[in-house]
Amino acid sequence: MKLVTVTVPASTANLGSGCDCFALALSLYLRVTLAPRQEEGIFWEIKGEGATVLWQERERSLILKAFRRVEERLKGVFAFRGLKITVDNQIPLGAGLGSSGAAIVAGSLAANLLAGSVLTKEEILNLAAEIEGHPDNVAASLLGGAVAVAQTEKGVVVSQVEIDPELRIVVALPHFSLSTSASRRLLPSHYRREEVLFNLARAALLSSAFACRRYELLRWAMEDRLYYPYREKLIPGAGKVIEAALAAGAWGAALSGAGPSLVALTSKARADTVGEAMREAFAQARVEARLLILVPDNEGAKCTVTF
């Protein structure tokens, strides 16, 4: 029988102004291997970041949920009775680094591979976005690079560009986690026109900055008045951390997704300095944070099949 392995990158979404429509793939990975079995049941092997939590919640796993959604879509294509799922995870959970999106992409792709690659990449993207509830993280994890996405009446439309591999993404990760749903509940149901126009201008600048590799524009492009002012209340010292990153030479800094991680984009030469400034700013707010210095992933999800 086939044995399939899918390796999916993490992602950072929004990057300030690109609320639910912009994301960047990162060099942290979720690796999932599916091995069909004739014995009934799902058998798990889980290691890496958050392994204990992933084991406890395995029956509600987004990997399995995505697999089942593909199975339902293809109606009885699988002849095997059981499945072994091996998970090796590097992506922190509840950190705003796209762990749920990566899991959904991994489960969808692995199921499609076992089925003989019946679904196109576009169909996988739309299915994954439907499960996730928004397309930005799943698009970045599937395609790699920087993505701008829109949900239309005909499905997800995406534009993707490769990122300069010399760029560094510095992640300051506080010791606590936040759920996206809890973070979304803080957002208002209506916004003033001035706030919306502020973000529209900066979101356009954000896409242009990545497309043209004019990263010096990120200082302004990563400003946000729609999500950040409400979510920063959950993250002690967030404002000071962003200020410290910019003062240390980062091109731009913002909340990563729903948080609590904060990200700064900078050059390879300044990455360590920016990271230490961010960690020190968190420490002054009495928040312990670890640093991750990452590079862009321009390849997206990678798949292998063995027999």
N, C-alpha and C positions, 0 to 999 in steps of 0.2 A: 504493500500500500504506500501511497504518497506520505512523505513527511515534509511539512512546509514550515519555513522560518521567515518571520517578518521583523524587520528592524525599523523602528519609527522614531523620528526625532521629537524632542520637546519643542515648545513654542512659547513666545511671548507675544501677547495680543494687545491691541489698542495703541501702545506706544504713545500714550497721551491722547492726542486728538482723534485718532482713528478708531473711534468707539465701535466695537463689534464689526469692523470692516477692514482691519489691517492687522497683520501678524508677521512674525519673523521666526523661521525655524532655527533651532539651537542644537549645539553639539552635546546633548544629553539624550540617552536612548532607552527606549523600551524594546526589549527583544522577546518575541513570543513564538514558540514552536508548537504546532499542532500535529499530533500523531494519532491517526485513527486506530481503533481497537475493536476486536470482536466481542469483548466483554462489555456488558451494558454499564453505563454510568460515565461520569466525568471524573477524571483523575488529575490532580493538581500537583505541580511542583513549583514553588515560588521562592525566589531569593532576591536580594538587593534592597533598594530603598523602599521603606514602608512595607516590608514583607509580612510582618505580623498583621497589619491592618488588612492588607490584600488577602491574606489567608482567611481572616475572620469574615470578610465580606465576599468571599469567592462565589457564593451562590447568587450574589447580586452584581457580579463583576460586569463592567461595561464591555470587556473583551467577549464574554459569553453572550451578553445581550446583543452585541453587533453580529456575532456569529449566528445566533438564532434568527435575527432579522434577515440575513442573507439566505438562511435555510428556508424561511417562510417565503421569501421572494422567489426562490427557485423551485419550490414545491417538490420535495422528495428526491432531490438529486443525489443525496448522500446515501450510500448503501451500507455503511458501517454502523455498528450498534453503540459504540462507545468512543471516547476521545480522551487522550492525555494532553493537558495543556501545561506547558513549561514556560514560566515567566521569569525573566531576568530584567529587573527594573533599575534604572539610574535616576528617574525623574521624581523629585520630591512631590509628595501628595499635598493637596490643598495649599499650594504655594503660589498659584498664579502662573505656573509654567506649563500648562496644557497637558497635565497628566491624564485627564479624562478624554480629551480629544485624541491623544496618542493611543489610548486603550481602544477607543472606538475604531480608529483607522486600522489598528493591528487586527482586531477581530474581524472586521469587514474584509480586509485584504486576504487574511489567512483562509477564511471561509471560501472566498471567491477562487483562490488558488486550488483548494481541495476540489472545488466544483469544476475545475478546468478552465478558469479565467473567463467565465461566461459574461460577467459584467464588465463594462468599460470603466476607465478611470473616472470619467465624468459621472457615471452612475454610482460608483463608489463614493465620490465626493458628495453627491446629493443625498445618498442614504445616510452617510456619516453626519452630515449637517442636520438632517432631520432628527437623528437620535440625540445629538449634542444640543440642538436648539438654536445654534448660531454657527455660521460657516467659517469664521476666521481661523481658529486654532486648527481645526481638522484640515483646512486647505493648506496651511503652512506645513503641517506634519506630513501630509500626503505628497505635496509637490516640492517642498523645500524653498529656500530663498525667502524673499519678502513678497507677500501677497496682499493685494487689495481685492476685496470680494463684495458682491452684492447679491442679495436674495431677490430673484425676480419671479414673475408668474410662470416662467419657463424653467426655473431652477436656479442654481448657483452660477453666477458669472464671475470669473476670476482672471486677474492679471498678475503675472508672476515675473519677477526680475531676480537675477543672481546678485549676491552681495559681495563686495570686496572681501576676500578671505583675510585680509590684514585687519579688518575691523574687529574689535573686541566688545563683547557684551558682558558687563560686570553686573552680577546679580548679588544683591545683599538680601539674604534670606533670614528673617526673624525666626525665633525658636517656636513660634506658634503658627497655626494654620487657620485659613478662612475658607468657608465654602462659597462657591460662586452664587448659590441661591441666597444665602444670607447677605452677601454683599449687594446683590441686586435689590433686595428689599429696602435698602436705604435710599434708593434713587427716587426722585420725584416723578409724578405722572405727567407733569407739564414743565416746560422750560420757557424762559423769556427769549424773545427773538434775538436779542443782543448776544445771549450765550450761545445760541445755535449758530449764528453767523460767525462768532469768534472761532468755534470749532471747525466750521466748514472751511474757512480760509486756511486754517492750520493743517487740516487733513489733506487739502490739495497740495500744500507745501510739503507735507510729509511724503506723499507719493512721489513728487518731483525730486525731492532730496535723495531718495533711494534710487530712482530711475537714472538720475544724472550723477549719482555718487557725490553730491554736494553735501557732505555730512555736517558742514559748519552751519547749515540751515536748521539742524535738528534742535538747537537751543530754543527756537521759537515754534518749530513744527510740533514738538512734543508737549506743548502746553495744552491744558484741558480744563474746560469749565462745566462739562456735563457729568462726568463720573468722579473725577479725583476729589473735588471739594466735599463730597459726601462720604467717600470711602476712606479718606485720610484719617477720619475720626477713629477708625478701628486700629490704626497703626501709630503708636506713640513715636514721635520724632520724625515722621515721614517728610514733612516740609524741610526740616533741617538736613536730612539725609540728601535730598535732592539738591539743596543749596550747596552742600559740601562737595557733591560730585561735580557740579558745574564749576565751583571755585578751584577744584583740583585739576581741571582741564577737560572734563567730559564734554562731548559735543551736545549731548542732550540727556535728560534723565526723566523717568516717570514711573508710575505704578505699573507693575507687570500684571496684565489681565485684571482679575478681581483682587489681586494681592494675596498675602501681605508682602511678597517680594517687591523690591524696587530694582529697576534696571537702569544702568547708565551705558551709553554707547560712546566708545572712545577709541583712540589709536592703540596699537600694540604697545607702544613705548610708554603710554600713560596709564595702562590698565591697573598695574599694581598700586600706583599712587592714588588713583581714583577709588579703588576698592578699599584701601585702608582709611581714606577719608570718610567713606560711607559707613564703614564699621565703627569708626570712632564717633560719628554723629549718632548712630544708634546707641552706642554705649553711654553717651551723655544723657540719652533719654531712658537709660536703664533697661535697654532691650539688648539681649544677646543675639548676635547675628553671625552667620557664617557666610563666607564669600565663595562665589563660583565665578571664574573667569572663562568665558566660553567664546567659541567662534561661530560664525553662521554655518548652517548646513544648507548647501545649495542643491543637494541631491534628493532630499525627501525620503519617503519610505522605500526600503529595499527588500526584495523578496528572493528566496531561494527555494527550490523544490528538489528533493532527493527521493529515490525509490529503493 
